[in-house]
């Protein structure tokens, strides 16, 4: 009998409201959410569906208006900075724009050394730290010798995305939230980045939560898919079940919007001028 997987990150009744009165905007509306260790999950929805706001609440970057988040079976407590830092050792993120993810004034060495320090490696020798940085760079097909003493803005977008994965390789979090991590790079680099993330998941047993508008990507990489529309999760389940046998009209529309090379594209709904 297969071992029952235990949820590692859960949300109950998660709600985020911005503004009041006529300016009130319900970005996330009473969402229940859970994922299990070593699972790949995709939260799929169009722009404005609330998926990034949900991700920020799970990361602890945005405070929920209502609802609770449970981490490893316990109610999450990030009530002070010390507790937040402990939480962030165990849950990390890769964002859509790599250039806004790094401090422009910090060199690459400082970025990677901060990760080593977070993993209680402050007392390591200089040689040991360099060994860890070289191993992390090698994992993402970068040469540490070519990066050392450089600033993030001196790298290409693809190199920046790889460097973000190198950080995750050092930190080895239990959960990684990847918010549109491949949308700003070319198709070849995109495939490479996804391959690296899947390899990292296999090596350290990491749970990955993808935030994406690409339902095709969700189908190919995910165990479980959550479909978000206007702040609500309207459909969820195993990837094959949700995408091959969708129940909701919104899910069917997302699927129909994916161009298929072997079919004539329906452009009847496109407005010109």
Phi, psi and omega in degrees: 000133182294142180289133181288129180279138178263136178298139178252339178215123184226148172236137180234115179063030184296127182221138174227120180243129175252137177076178179220167176059225182291342179270003184295131178228115179272097184284320176229131192236094175049062182267131170255132189212138172208150176219156184248159181303136177069015179267150172251121184240142172239131171256112190247137176182163178287170176302132181089004182282345179105001186293320180288324176297319176300316180299318180295325176292319178296326179283341183088017178270338178230133181276129178296145173286321176218164174096172182228153175241134180243132181238123183051044174084358181237150177300127184294136178235105175235046187286345175218171186296324179299316180291325177297316180297321177296321178295317182288345171291333187256345178222123184233173183220152167238127185256167184299316184258103183295332184291332179270001183266354181235147173286119184302333185270355179260132177287163182305319180303316182295322179300312182287324179294326176299321179294319178297320179296321178297332179267028177061037180252020181300326185271002177297152175291161178301320180297319179294320179296318179296320178300317179295317180294320178295319179296318180295317179293320178299322180301326182256021177059042173239153176258118181301323180299334180273348182257331186303137181070009175263159175262154181306323183291350177274357181259160174282169179300319179295320178295322179297316179297320178294322179296324177297323178288326176299322177299315180296323179300320179287316185287328181049059180288162177284329182227137175238127174256118183249106184265101181046054189289347184240009187285342184255011182234164184289168187298321180295313179295325181300314180297321180295315180298316180296320178298319179296318180295319179293324177294319179295319177301317181294320185290320186244006177067034185278145172273134179240129175246111178269133172254116188207157172261355187268097184288335175294316176299316180302321181296318186282334186249346193261150167274318184230143180234135172245128179258124180249137175220124177049046174086355181245149169275114186262343179200144179204159179152188176304144186306314182297320181295313184291320188268328178273334180227061183294143179261329186266145178299322180298317178297317179298324179291319177300320180292318182292339180283349179279117180297139178242123186300323185276359179242150175291131182285135178271107182254016185296333183269357182281130179262136181249156176084000000 
